[in-house]
Amino acid sequence: MLFVHYPKCSTCKKAKKWLEENNIEFDARDIVVDNPTASELKEWWQISDLPLKRFFNTSGMKYRQLKLKDKLPEMSEDEQFELLASDGMLVKRPIIVSDDVVLTGFKVKEWQEKLL
């Protein structure tokens, strides 16, 4: 299982602690040092069954600076994947990835249902 996170993020720290407390093995990947590629994001999105917007960090400064709330509806899926791949701070985190589950953000109830 892959755990994509931003080490300074308090939500990511809580998610990592939850994984460890529940004895879930994972490989950690720093989203800033090793940002997901457009093809990885597309693959994860397809597994997740989530709307593509759920992969964007809509509460982040970068999202607001780029005025993405207004721009995303006009962009193609490929353009959105390229944008996400250009900067890890645009990507919703943490992301947990396994063969058949991809979760964005940390919601304890959702993680318990899908991972335990």
Biotite code that builds the C-alpha atoms (Angstrom):
import biotite.structure as struc

atoms = struc.array([
    struc.Atom([0.000, 0.000, 0.000], chain_id="A", res_id=1, res_name="MET", atom_name="CA", element="C"),
    struc.Atom([1.223, 3.470, -0.882], chain_id="A", res_id=2, res_name="LEU", atom_name="CA", element="C"),
    struc.Atom([0.735, 6.423, 1.474], chain_id="A", res_id=3, res_name="PHE", atom_name="CA", element="C"),
    struc.Atom([1.264, 9.732, -0.329], chain_id="A", res_id=4, res_name="VAL", atom_name="CA", element="C"),
    struc.Atom([1.566, 12.593, 2.137], chain_id="A", res_id=5, res_name="HIS", atom_name="CA", element="C"),
    struc.Atom([3.027, 15.974, 3.014], chain_id="A", res_id=6, res_name="TYR", atom_name="CA", element="C"),
    struc.Atom([5.103, 15.437, 6.190], chain_id="A", res_id=7, res_name="PRO", atom_name="CA", element="C"),
    struc.Atom([4.282, 18.892, 7.640], chain_id="A", res_id=8, res_name="LYS", atom_name="CA", element="C"),
    struc.Atom([0.511, 18.429, 7.215], chain_id="A", res_id=9, res_name="CYS", atom_name="CA", element="C"),
    struc.Atom([-1.322, 17.755, 10.499], chain_id="A", res_id=10, res_name="SER", atom_name="CA", element="C"),
    struc.Atom([-4.010, 15.668, 8.765], chain_id="A", res_id=11, res_name="THR", atom_name="CA", element="C"),
    struc.Atom([-1.316, 13.547, 7.110], chain_id="A", res_id=12, res_name="CYS", atom_name="CA", element="C"),
    struc.Atom([0.339, 13.003, 10.495], chain_id="A", res_id=13, res_name="LYS", atom_name="CA", element="C"),
    struc.Atom([-2.982, 11.823, 11.969], chain_id="A", res_id=14, res_name="LYS", atom_name="CA", element="C"),
    struc.Atom([-3.526, 9.487, 9.009], chain_id="A", res_id=15, res_name="ALA", atom_name="CA", element="C"),
    struc.Atom([-0.026, 8.027, 9.329], chain_id="A", res_id=16, res_name="LYS", atom_name="CA", element="C"),
    struc.Atom([-0.551, 7.465, 13.052], chain_id="A", res_id=17, res_name="LYS", atom_name="CA", element="C"),
    struc.Atom([-3.902, 5.769, 12.326], chain_id="A", res_id=18, res_name="TRP", atom_name="CA", element="C"),
    struc.Atom([-2.268, 3.427, 9.788], chain_id="A", res_id=19, res_name="LEU", atom_name="CA", element="C"),
    struc.Atom([0.459, 2.506, 12.286], chain_id="A", res_id=20, res_name="GLU", atom_name="CA", element="C"),
    struc.Atom([-2.042, 1.974, 15.133], chain_id="A", res_id=21, res_name="GLU", atom_name="CA", element="C"),
    struc.Atom([-4.048, -0.357, 12.896], chain_id="A", res_id=22, res_name="ASN", atom_name="CA", element="C"),
    struc.Atom([-0.937, -2.285, 11.818], chain_id="A", res_id=23, res_name="ASN", atom_name="CA", element="C"),
    struc.Atom([-1.400, -1.429, 8.159], chain_id="A", res_id=24, res_name="ILE", atom_name="CA", element="C"),
    struc.Atom([1.858, -1.709, 6.264], chain_id="A", res_id=25, res_name="GLU", atom_name="CA", element="C"),
    struc.Atom([2.591, 1.066, 3.796], chain_id="A", res_id=26, res_name="PHE", atom_name="CA", element="C"),
    struc.Atom([5.311, 2.759, 1.813], chain_id="A", res_id=27, res_name="ASP", atom_name="CA", element="C"),
    struc.Atom([5.373, 6.502, 2.512], chain_id="A", res_id=28, res_name="ALA", atom_name="CA", element="C"),
    struc.Atom([5.979, 8.987, -0.284], chain_id="A", res_id=29, res_name="ARG", atom_name="CA", element="C"),
    struc.Atom([6.469, 12.739, 0.220], chain_id="A", res_id=30, res_name="ASP", atom_name="CA", element="C"),
    struc.Atom([4.163, 14.495, -2.241], chain_id="A", res_id=31, res_name="ILE", atom_name="CA", element="C"),
    struc.Atom([6.471, 17.511, -2.588], chain_id="A", res_id=32, res_name="VAL", atom_name="CA", element="C"),
    struc.Atom([9.692, 15.548, -3.140], chain_id="A", res_id=33, res_name="VAL", atom_name="CA", element="C"),
    struc.Atom([8.065, 12.914, -5.369], chain_id="A", res_id=34, res_name="ASP", atom_name="CA", element="C"),
    struc.Atom([4.824, 14.330, -6.770], chain_id="A", res_id=35, res_name="ASN", atom_name="CA", element="C"),
    struc.Atom([2.537, 11.849, -8.525], chain_id="A", res_id=36, res_name="PRO", atom_name="CA", element="C"),
    struc.Atom([2.725, 11.899, -12.312], chain_id="A", res_id=37, res_name="THR", atom_name="CA", element="C"),
    struc.Atom([-0.274, 12.636, -14.514], chain_id="A", res_id=38, res_name="ALA", atom_name="CA", element="C"),
    struc.Atom([-0.486, 8.956, -15.488], chain_id="A", res_id=39, res_name="SER", atom_name="CA", element="C"),
    struc.Atom([-0.352, 7.810, -11.845], chain_id="A", res_id=40, res_name="GLU", atom_name="CA", element="C"),
    struc.Atom([-3.081, 10.279, -10.909], chain_id="A", res_id=41, res_name="LEU", atom_name="CA", element="C"),
    struc.Atom([-5.239, 9.152, -13.811], chain_id="A", res_id=42, res_name="LYS", atom_name="CA", element="C"),
    struc.Atom([-4.833, 5.496, -12.819], chain_id="A", res_id=43, res_name="GLU", atom_name="CA", element="C"),
    struc.Atom([-5.637, 6.256, -9.164], chain_id="A", res_id=44, res_name="TRP", atom_name="CA", element="C"),
    struc.Atom([-8.674, 8.332, -10.184], chain_id="A", res_id=45, res_name="TRP", atom_name="CA", element="C"),
    struc.Atom([-10.008, 5.445, -12.278], chain_id="A", res_id=46, res_name="GLN", atom_name="CA", element="C"),
    struc.Atom([-9.651, 3.006, -9.364], chain_id="A", res_id=47, res_name="ILE", atom_name="CA", element="C"),
    struc.Atom([-11.200, 5.456, -6.884], chain_id="A", res_id=48, res_name="SER", atom_name="CA", element="C"),
    struc.Atom([-14.590, 6.130, -8.511], chain_id="A", res_id=49, res_name="ASP", atom_name="CA", element="C"),
    struc.Atom([-14.267, 9.659, -7.084], chain_id="A", res_id=50, res_name="LEU", atom_name="CA", element="C"),
    struc.Atom([-14.974, 12.878, -8.972], chain_id="A", res_id=51, res_name="PRO", atom_name="CA", element="C"),
    struc.Atom([-11.705, 14.308, -10.305], chain_id="A", res_id=52, res_name="LEU", atom_name="CA", element="C"),
    struc.Atom([-12.203, 17.442, -8.190], chain_id="A", res_id=53, res_name="LYS", atom_name="CA", element="C"),
    struc.Atom([-11.659, 15.289, -5.061], chain_id="A", res_id=54, res_name="ARG", atom_name="CA", element="C"),
    struc.Atom([-7.998, 15.000, -6.094], chain_id="A", res_id=55, res_name="PHE", atom_name="CA", element="C"),
    struc.Atom([-7.515, 18.770, -5.775], chain_id="A", res_id=56, res_name="PHE", atom_name="CA", element="C"),
    struc.Atom([-6.510, 20.402, -2.506], chain_id="A", res_id=57, res_name="ASN", atom_name="CA", element="C"),
    struc.Atom([-9.372, 22.910, -2.707], chain_id="A", res_id=58, res_name="THR", atom_name="CA", element="C"),
    struc.Atom([-8.462, 24.482, 0.639], chain_id="A", res_id=59, res_name="SER", atom_name="CA", element="C"),
    struc.Atom([-4.844, 25.117, -0.324], chain_id="A", res_id=60, res_name="GLY", atom_name="CA", element="C"),
    struc.Atom([-3.300, 28.512, -1.006], chain_id="A", res_id=61, res_name="MET", atom_name="CA", element="C"),
    struc.Atom([-2.046, 27.451, -4.417], chain_id="A", res_id=62, res_name="LYS", atom_name="CA", element="C"),
    struc.Atom([-5.574, 26.391, -5.479], chain_id="A", res_id=63, res_name="TYR", atom_name="CA", element="C"),
    struc.Atom([-6.920, 29.807, -4.489], chain_id="A", res_id=64, res_name="ARG", atom_name="CA", element="C"),
    struc.Atom([-3.989, 31.743, -6.013], chain_id="A", res_id=65, res_name="GLN", atom_name="CA", element="C"),
    struc.Atom([-4.550, 30.061, -9.376], chain_id="A", res_id=66, res_name="LEU", atom_name="CA", element="C"),
    struc.Atom([-8.335, 30.653, -9.111], chain_id="A", res_id=67, res_name="LYS", atom_name="CA", element="C"),
    struc.Atom([-8.916, 27.006, -9.962], chain_id="A", res_id=68, res_name="LEU", atom_name="CA", element="C"),
    struc.Atom([-12.488, 27.031, -8.671], chain_id="A", res_id=69, res_name="LYS", atom_name="CA", element="C"),
    struc.Atom([-13.395, 29.028, -11.782], chain_id="A", res_id=70, res_name="ASP", atom_name="CA", element="C"),
    struc.Atom([-10.919, 27.412, -14.185], chain_id="A", res_id=71, res_name="LYS", atom_name="CA", element="C"),
    struc.Atom([-11.404, 23.670, -13.522], chain_id="A", res_id=72, res_name="LEU", atom_name="CA", element="C"),
    struc.Atom([-14.851, 23.392, -15.146], chain_id="A", res_id=73, res_name="PRO", atom_name="CA", element="C"),
    struc.Atom([-13.330, 24.732, -18.389], chain_id="A", res_id=74, res_name="GLU", atom_name="CA", element="C"),
    struc.Atom([-10.351, 22.336, -18.363], chain_id="A", res_id=75, res_name="MET", atom_name="CA", element="C"),
    struc.Atom([-10.214, 18.877, -19.921], chain_id="A", res_id=76, res_name="SER", atom_name="CA", element="C"),
    struc.Atom([-9.430, 15.863, -17.730], chain_id="A", res_id=77, res_name="GLU", atom_name="CA", element="C"),
    struc.Atom([-5.956, 15.618, -19.257], chain_id="A", res_id=78, res_name="ASP", atom_name="CA", element="C"),
    struc.Atom([-5.279, 19.292, -18.503], chain_id="A", res_id=79, res_name="GLU", atom_name="CA", element="C"),
    struc.Atom([-6.389, 18.747, -14.906], chain_id="A", res_id=80, res_name="GLN", atom_name="CA", element="C"),
    struc.Atom([-4.091, 15.731, -14.507], chain_id="A", res_id=81, res_name="PHE", atom_name="CA", element="C"),
    struc.Atom([-1.162, 17.705, -15.933], chain_id="A", res_id=82, res_name="GLU", atom_name="CA", element="C"),
    struc.Atom([-1.899, 20.566, -13.542], chain_id="A", res_id=83, res_name="LEU", atom_name="CA", element="C"),
    struc.Atom([-2.043, 18.217, -10.536], chain_id="A", res_id=84, res_name="LEU", atom_name="CA", element="C"),
    struc.Atom([1.234, 16.598, -11.609], chain_id="A", res_id=85, res_name="ALA", atom_name="CA", element="C"),
    struc.Atom([2.914, 20.015, -11.852], chain_id="A", res_id=86, res_name="SER", atom_name="CA", element="C"),
    struc.Atom([2.764, 20.769, -8.110], chain_id="A", res_id=87, res_name="ASP", atom_name="CA", element="C"),
    struc.Atom([2.248, 18.437, -5.151], chain_id="A", res_id=88, res_name="GLY", atom_name="CA", element="C"),
    struc.Atom([0.638, 21.239, -3.155], chain_id="A", res_id=89, res_name="MET", atom_name="CA", element="C"),
    struc.Atom([-2.346, 21.165, -5.539], chain_id="A", res_id=90, res_name="LEU", atom_name="CA", element="C"),
    struc.Atom([-3.052, 17.510, -4.744], chain_id="A", res_id=91, res_name="VAL", atom_name="CA", element="C"),
    struc.Atom([-5.461, 16.510, -1.954], chain_id="A", res_id=92, res_name="LYS", atom_name="CA", element="C"),
    struc.Atom([-3.594, 14.592, 0.687], chain_id="A", res_id=93, res_name="ARG", atom_name="CA", element="C"),
    struc.Atom([-3.049, 12.180, 2.137], chain_id="A", res_id=94, res_name="PRO", atom_name="CA", element="C"),
    struc.Atom([-3.735, 9.638, -0.574], chain_id="A", res_id=95, res_name="ILE", atom_name="CA", element="C"),
    struc.Atom([-3.794, 5.934, 0.171], chain_id="A", res_id=96, res_name="ILE", atom_name="CA", element="C"),
    struc.Atom([-3.360, 3.621, -2.818], chain_id="A", res_id=97, res_name="VAL", atom_name="CA", element="C"),
    struc.Atom([-3.763, -0.131, -3.031], chain_id="A", res_id=98, res_name="SER", atom_name="CA", element="C"),
    struc.Atom([-4.656, -2.411, -5.931], chain_id="A", res_id=99, res_name="ASP", atom_name="CA", element="C"),
    struc.Atom([-8.391, -1.803, -5.566], chain_id="A", res_id=100, res_name="ASP", atom_name="CA", element="C"),
    struc.Atom([-8.788, 1.179, -3.208], chain_id="A", res_id=101, res_name="VAL", atom_name="CA", element="C"),
    struc.Atom([-7.752, 4.822, -3.546], chain_id="A", res_id=102, res_name="VAL", atom_name="CA", element="C"),
    struc.Atom([-8.754, 7.320, -0.860], chain_id="A", res_id=103, res_name="LEU", atom_name="CA", element="C"),
    struc.Atom([-8.057, 11.055, -0.806], chain_id="A", res_id=104, res_name="THR", atom_name="CA", element="C"),
    struc.Atom([-8.037, 13.027, 2.417], chain_id="A", res_id=105, res_name="GLY", atom_name="CA", element="C"),
    struc.Atom([-8.343, 11.416, 5.833], chain_id="A", res_id=106, res_name="PHE", atom_name="CA", element="C"),
    struc.Atom([-11.815, 10.502, 7.030], chain_id="A", res_id=107, res_name="LYS", atom_name="CA", element="C"),
    struc.Atom([-11.545, 7.898, 9.804], chain_id="A", res_id=108, res_name="VAL", atom_name="CA", element="C"),
    struc.Atom([-14.906, 6.266, 9.075], chain_id="A", res_id=109, res_name="LYS", atom_name="CA", element="C"),
    struc.Atom([-14.135, 5.902, 5.360], chain_id="A", res_id=110, res_name="GLU", atom_name="CA", element="C"),
    struc.Atom([-10.655, 4.536, 6.053], chain_id="A", res_id=111, res_name="TRP", atom_name="CA", element="C"),
    struc.Atom([-12.041, 2.019, 8.568], chain_id="A", res_id=112, res_name="GLN", atom_name="CA", element="C"),
    struc.Atom([-14.650, 0.806, 6.070], chain_id="A", res_id=113, res_name="GLU", atom_name="CA", element="C"),
    struc.Atom([-12.223, 0.477, 3.173], chain_id="A", res_id=114, res_name="LYS", atom_name="CA", element="C"),
    struc.Atom([-8.980, -0.594, 4.866], chain_id="A", res_id=115, res_name="LEU", atom_name="CA", element="C"),
    struc.Atom([-9.889, -2.742, 7.878], chain_id="A", res_id=116, res_name="LEU", atom_name="CA", element="C"),
])
